[in-house]
């Protein structure tokens, strides 16, 4: 592959993803684990690390937008701040993903990390989730099975005089204010402050270097993704793509997410000679696996693991189906919506985050209830 701005962008994305994978593996950052710890033993450490990563990412976006480096109210992938508020899509997709990640023992990012550590169960989850993400993205499945009811329930905010679904813009519309950049930035800053208070009021969180490290690295990685694709480098990248003989896939303003890249990765593997299909998400997915693998080997934590029973396999398989389908439906996962999406302060991302947590928590409660009945 010739060295171009395209390969430079993908190389930077890959390098950052390697760091993400290593740090996530080292610190045991896990969004499903965050819900489980909070729900079952009252430990909010990993939940606060998750929220801290959101705060870091959102603070970075405030800085990038305040200085005019990026504008995330324009076209992004996925369209976080779109004026088409598909509330039922966020809710149903988020619930499906939350249930799925619980059955599959981890979200999209955690699945990749576990693969790097030698977990063959997660490899099966990745294969199945990738297949269903591919069906949602690159076949008529979404248009036939989901789009009719999603479109029928979608609210066009512009018909109510609201430009997009950024929280500040919606609040301004509700109170009759003229939307302004300073107001939106002030709302975002207030949200960051609230998140930081929630995180740092816990001494256990403050004194845990792993929680601080994981939240910081994931938040900065999301900021870096926005800066690379939405700043001057991104504009040069887009100009290159428009002139390319073979137009590269998904040359858009974007940052890290891990479900649609599963579908995109399968698409590429079906046409391995077509390097134009190697995009941001594909190299990010590979980078996390590699980073996790490097850490697992260095820390002597690499262990092969397989299913304990057919029931274990069935749970993971069903979970993978729900993750692949629900993740695309909700336009993101516990990273793609709950960190990257929330960094844009899109209301749909907040709704998806809540739906994922509710779906995961409800599934865990049901699993424990069933275990008690069988005991």
C-alpha positions as CSV (number, residue, x, y, z in Angstrom):
1,X,0.0,0.0,0.0
2,X,1.5,3.3,-1.1
3,X,2.1,5.8,1.8
4,X,-0.5,8.5,1.4
5,X,-2.5,10.7,3.8
6,X,-5.0,7.9,3.8
7,X,-2.5,5.3,5.1
8,X,-1.1,7.9,7.5
9,X,-4.6,8.4,9.0
10,X,-5.2,4.7,9.3
11,X,-1.7,4.2,10.8
12,X,-2.4,6.8,13.5
13,X,-5.8,5.2,14.2
14,X,-4.2,1.8,14.4
15,X,-1.5,3.0,16.8
16,X,-4.0,4.6,19.2
17,X,-6.1,1.5,19.1
18,X,-3.1,-0.6,20.1
19,X,-2.7,1.6,23.2
20,X,-6.4,1.3,23.9
21,X,-6.2,-2.5,23.8
22,X,-3.2,-2.7,26.0
23,X,-4.5,-0.3,28.6
24,X,-8.0,-1.8,28.6
25,X,-6.5,-5.2,29.2
26,X,-4.1,-4.0,31.9
27,X,-6.8,-2.1,33.9
28,X,-9.6,-4.6,33.4
29,X,-11.8,-1.8,32.0
30,X,-15.2,-3.4,31.2
31,X,-18.5,-1.7,30.7
32,X,-20.5,-4.9,31.4
33,X,-18.3,-5.4,34.5
34,X,-19.1,-1.9,35.5
35,X,-22.8,-2.6,35.6
36,X,-22.2,-6.0,37.3
37,X,-20.0,-4.5,40.0
38,X,-22.4,-1.7,40.7
39,X,-25.5,-4.0,40.7
40,X,-24.3,-7.0,42.5
41,X,-21.6,-5.9,45.0
42,X,-22.2,-2.1,45.2
43,X,-18.7,-1.3,43.7
44,X,-19.0,1.7,41.5
45,X,-15.2,1.9,40.6
46,X,-15.5,0.7,37.0
47,X,-18.7,2.6,36.5
48,X,-17.0,5.8,37.5
49,X,-14.1,5.0,35.2
50,X,-16.6,4.7,32.4
51,X,-18.2,8.0,33.3
52,X,-14.7,9.6,33.7
53,X,-13.8,8.5,30.1
54,X,-17.0,10.3,28.9
55,X,-16.0,13.4,30.9
56,X,-12.5,13.4,29.4
57,X,-13.8,12.9,25.9
58,X,-16.5,15.6,26.2
59,X,-14.0,18.1,27.7
60,X,-11.7,17.4,24.7
61,X,-14.6,18.0,22.3
62,X,-15.4,21.3,24.1
63,X,-11.8,22.4,23.5
64,X,-11.8,21.3,19.9
65,X,-15.1,23.0,19.0
66,X,-14.3,26.2,21.1
67,X,-11.1,26.7,19.1
68,X,-12.8,25.9,15.8
69,X,-10.6,22.8,15.1
70,X,-13.6,20.6,14.5
71,X,-17.4,21.0,14.0
72,X,-19.3,17.9,15.1
73,X,-22.6,19.4,14.2
74,X,-21.8,18.7,10.5
75,X,-21.6,15.3,8.9
76,X,-20.2,12.6,11.1
77,X,-20.2,8.8,11.1
78,X,-22.5,7.9,12.6
79,X,-24.6,11.1,12.5
80,X,-24.7,11.6,16.3
81,X,-26.2,15.1,16.3
82,X,-28.7,14.5,13.5
83,X,-32.0,16.3,13.7
84,X,-33.8,13.1,13.0
85,X,-34.4,11.9,16.6
86,X,-35.0,8.2,16.2
87,X,-35.8,7.6,19.9
88,X,-37.2,4.1,19.5
89,X,-34.1,3.1,17.6
90,X,-31.8,4.2,20.4
91,X,-34.0,2.5,23.0
92,X,-34.6,-0.8,21.3
93,X,-31.0,-1.1,19.9
94,X,-29.5,-0.1,23.3
95,X,-31.6,-2.7,25.2
96,X,-30.7,-5.4,22.7
97,X,-27.0,-4.5,23.0
98,X,-27.2,-4.4,26.8
99,X,-28.8,-7.8,26.9
100,X,-26.4,-9.2,24.3
101,X,-23.2,-8.0,26.0
102,X,-24.3,-9.6,29.2
103,X,-25.0,-12.9,27.6
104,X,-21.7,-12.7,25.6
105,X,-19.6,-11.8,28.6
106,X,-18.6,-8.3,27.4
107,X,-19.2,-5.4,25.1
108,X,-17.7,-5.0,21.6
109,X,-14.4,-3.6,23.0
110,X,-14.2,-6.1,25.7
111,X,-14.8,-8.9,23.2
112,X,-11.7,-7.7,21.2
113,X,-9.6,-7.5,24.4
114,X,-10.6,-11.0,25.5
115,X,-9.6,-12.3,22.1
116,X,-6.2,-10.8,22.4
117,X,-5.9,-12.5,25.8
118,X,-6.6,-15.9,24.3
119,X,-10.4,-16.2,24.9
120,X,-11.7,-18.4,22.0
121,X,-15.3,-17.9,23.3
122,X,-14.9,-14.2,22.4
123,X,-13.6,-15.1,19.0
124,X,-16.8,-17.0,18.3
125,X,-18.8,-14.0,19.6
126,X,-16.8,-11.7,17.2
127,X,-17.6,-13.9,14.2
128,X,-21.3,-14.1,15.0
129,X,-21.7,-10.4,15.9
130,X,-19.7,-9.4,12.8
131,X,-22.0,-11.5,10.6
132,X,-25.1,-9.8,12.0
133,X,-23.6,-6.4,11.9
134,X,-22.7,-7.1,8.2
135,X,-26.3,-8.1,7.5
136,X,-27.6,-4.8,9.1
137,X,-25.1,-2.6,7.3
138,X,-24.7,-4.3,3.9
139,X,-27.8,-6.2,3.1
140,X,-31.5,-5.2,3.0
141,X,-32.1,-6.5,6.5
142,X,-32.3,-3.1,8.2
143,X,-34.4,-1.5,5.5
144,X,-37.0,-4.4,5.5
145,X,-37.1,-5.4,9.2
146,X,-36.3,-2.2,11.1
147,X,-36.6,1.0,8.9
148,X,-40.4,1.0,8.6
149,X,-41.1,1.3,12.3
150,X,-38.0,3.4,13.0
151,X,-39.0,5.9,10.3
152,X,-42.6,6.0,11.6
153,X,-41.5,7.0,15.1
154,X,-38.6,9.3,14.2
155,X,-39.1,12.9,15.3
156,X,-37.8,15.6,12.9
157,X,-36.5,18.2,15.4
158,X,-36.1,20.8,12.6
159,X,-39.9,20.9,12.2
160,X,-40.0,22.2,15.8
161,X,-37.3,24.8,15.1
162,X,-34.5,22.8,16.7
163,X,-31.4,22.4,14.5
164,X,-30.1,19.1,15.9
165,X,-30.2,16.9,18.9
166,X,-27.2,18.3,20.8
167,X,-28.3,18.8,24.4
168,X,-27.6,22.5,24.5
169,X,-29.5,23.1,21.2
170,X,-32.5,21.2,22.5
171,X,-32.5,23.1,25.8
172,X,-32.2,26.4,24.0
173,X,-35.2,25.5,21.9
174,X,-37.3,24.4,25.0
175,X,-36.8,27.8,26.7
176,X,-37.1,29.9,23.6
177,X,-33.4,31.0,23.4
178,X,-31.5,31.6,20.2
179,X,-29.0,28.8,19.8
180,X,-25.5,30.0,20.3
181,X,-22.1,28.3,20.4
182,X,-21.2,29.8,23.8
183,X,-24.5,28.5,25.3
184,X,-23.9,24.9,24.0
185,X,-20.3,25.0,25.3
186,X,-21.5,26.2,28.7
187,X,-24.1,23.3,28.8
188,X,-21.4,20.8,27.9
189,X,-19.0,22.3,30.5
190,X,-21.7,21.9,33.2
191,X,-22.2,18.3,32.2
192,X,-18.4,17.6,32.4
193,X,-18.4,19.2,35.9
194,X,-21.2,17.0,37.0
195,X,-19.5,13.9,35.7
196,X,-16.2,14.8,37.4
197,X,-18.0,15.4,40.8
198,X,-19.7,12.0,40.5
199,X,-16.3,10.3,39.8
200,X,-14.0,12.1,42.2
201,X,-16.3,12.1,45.2
202,X,-15.4,8.5,45.6
203,X,-12.1,7.9,47.4
204,X,-12.0,4.4,46.0
205,X,-12.0,5.9,42.5
206,X,-9.6,8.7,43.2
207,X,-7.1,6.3,44.7
208,X,-7.3,3.6,42.0
209,X,-4.7,4.3,39.3
210,X,-6.2,1.7,37.0
211,X,-9.5,3.5,36.9
212,X,-7.9,6.9,36.3
213,X,-5.6,5.4,33.6
214,X,-8.4,3.6,31.7
215,X,-10.8,6.6,31.8
216,X,-8.1,9.0,30.7
217,X,-6.7,6.9,27.9
218,X,-10.1,6.0,26.4
219,X,-11.3,9.6,26.6
220,X,-8.1,10.9,25.0
221,X,-8.4,8.2,22.3
222,X,-11.8,9.5,21.4
223,X,-10.6,13.1,21.3
224,X,-7.7,12.0,19.0
225,X,-10.1,10.3,16.7
226,X,-12.2,13.4,16.3
227,X,-9.1,15.6,15.9
228,X,-7.5,13.4,13.3
229,X,-10.6,13.0,11.1
230,X,-12.3,16.4,11.8
231,X,-9.3,18.8,11.8
232,X,-6.9,19.9,9.1
233,X,-5.6,16.3,8.6
234,X,-9.1,15.1,8.1
235,X,-9.8,17.7,5.5
236,X,-6.7,16.7,3.6
237,X,-7.8,13.1,4.0
238,X,-11.2,13.9,2.5
239,X,-9.7,15.8,-0.4
240,X,-7.5,12.8,-1.1
241,X,-10.5,10.4,-1.1
242,X,-12.5,12.6,-3.5
243,X,-9.7,12.4,-6.0
244,X,-8.8,8.8,-5.5
245,X,-9.3,6.2,-8.3
246,X,-10.6,3.7,-5.8
247,X,-12.5,5.8,-3.2
248,X,-11.6,4.6,0.3
249,X,-14.4,3.4,2.7
250,X,-15.9,5.7,5.3
251,X,-13.7,8.8,4.9
252,X,-15.7,10.8,7.3
253,X,-15.4,12.7,10.6
254,X,-15.5,10.0,13.2
255,X,-14.0,8.4,16.3
256,X,-13.8,5.0,18.0
257,X,-16.7,2.6,17.9
258,X,-16.7,-1.2,17.7
259,X,-19.8,-2.7,16.2
260,X,-20.1,-1.3,12.7
261,X,-16.4,-2.0,12.3
262,X,-17.2,-5.7,12.9
263,X,-19.6,-5.6,9.9
264,X,-17.1,-3.6,7.8
265,X,-14.3,-6.0,8.7
266,X,-16.3,-8.9,7.4
267,X,-17.1,-7.0,4.3
268,X,-13.3,-6.5,3.7
269,X,-12.5,-10.2,4.5
270,X,-15.0,-11.2,1.8
271,X,-13.0,-9.0,-0.7
272,X,-9.5,-9.1,0.7
273,X,-7.9,-7.7,-2.5
274,X,-10.0,-4.5,-2.2
275,X,-7.8,-2.5,0.2
276,X,-10.2,0.5,-0.2
277,X,-12.4,-1.4,2.2
278,X,-9.8,-1.1,5.0
279,X,-11.2,1.8,7.0
280,X,-11.0,3.6,10.3
281,X,-13.1,1.0,12.1
282,X,-11.4,-2.0,10.6
283,X,-7.9,-0.9,11.7
284,X,-9.2,0.2,15.1
285,X,-10.7,-3.3,15.7
286,X,-7.4,-5.0,14.7
287,X,-5.4,-2.5,16.8
288,X,-7.3,-3.3,20.0
289,X,-6.9,-7.0,19.6
290,X,-3.1,-6.6,18.9
291,X,-2.7,-4.2,21.9
292,X,-4.5,-6.6,24.2
293,X,-2.4,-9.5,23.0
294,X,0.8,-7.7,23.5
295,X,-0.1,-6.8,27.1
296,X,-1.4,-10.4,27.8
297,X,1.9,-11.9,26.6
298,X,4.1,-9.4,28.5
299,X,2.0,-9.7,31.7
300,X,1.8,-13.5,31.3
301,X,-1.9,-13.4,31.3
302,X,-2.5,-15.1,27.9
303,X,-4.8,-18.1,28.5
304,X,-6.8,-20.1,26.1
305,X,-10.5,-20.5,27.2
306,X,-13.3,-22.4,25.6
307,X,-17.0,-22.9,26.4
308,X,-17.8,-24.8,29.6
309,X,-21.0,-26.3,28.1
310,X,-23.5,-26.1,25.2
311,X,-25.6,-23.8,27.3
312,X,-22.6,-21.5,27.7
313,X,-22.2,-21.6,23.9
314,X,-25.8,-20.8,23.4
315,X,-25.8,-17.8,25.7
316,X,-22.8,-16.4,24.0
317,X,-24.2,-17.0,20.5
318,X,-27.5,-15.4,21.3
319,X,-25.7,-12.5,22.9
320,X,-23.5,-12.0,19.8
321,X,-26.6,-11.9,17.6
322,X,-28.1,-9.2,19.8
323,X,-24.8,-7.2,20.0
324,X,-24.3,-7.2,16.2
325,X,-27.9,-6.4,15.5
326,X,-28.6,-4.0,18.4
327,X,-25.3,-2.2,18.1
328,X,-25.9,-1.2,14.5
329,X,-29.6,-0.4,15.2
330,X,-28.6,2.0,18.1
331,X,-25.7,3.4,16.0
332,X,-23.1,2.5,18.5
333,X,-22.0,0.5,21.6
334,X,-20.7,1.2,25.1
335,X,-17.8,2.9,23.5
336,X,-19.3,4.2,20.2
337,X,-22.4,5.7,21.8
338,X,-21.6,5.9,25.5
339,X,-18.2,7.6,25.1
340,X,-17.8,8.8,21.5
341,X,-21.4,9.7,21.1
342,X,-21.7,11.3,24.5
343,X,-18.6,13.4,23.7
344,X,-20.9,15.1,21.1
345,X,-23.6,15.5,23.9
346,X,-26.2,14.1,21.5
347,X,-29.4,13.2,23.4
348,X,-29.7,10.0,21.4
349,X,-26.3,8.9,22.7
350,X,-27.4,9.6,26.3
351,X,-30.6,7.6,25.7
352,X,-28.7,4.7,24.2
353,X,-26.3,4.6,27.2
354,X,-29.2,4.4,29.6
355,X,-30.9,1.7,27.5
356,X,-27.7,-0.4,27.5
357,X,-27.3,-0.1,31.2
358,X,-31.0,-1.0,31.8
359,X,-30.7,-4.0,29.4
360,X,-27.6,-5.3,31.0
361,X,-28.9,-4.8,34.6
362,X,-32.2,-6.5,33.8
363,X,-30.5,-9.5,32.2
364,X,-28.1,-9.9,35.2
365,X,-31.0,-9.8,37.6
366,X,-32.8,-12.4,35.6
367,X,-29.7,-14.6,35.4
368,X,-29.3,-14.5,39.2
369,X,-33.0,-15.2,39.8
370,X,-32.8,-18.2,37.5
371,X,-29.7,-19.5,39.3
372,X,-31.4,-19.2,42.6
373,X,-34.4,-21.2,41.3
374,X,-32.1,-23.9,40.0
375,X,-30.1,-24.1,43.2
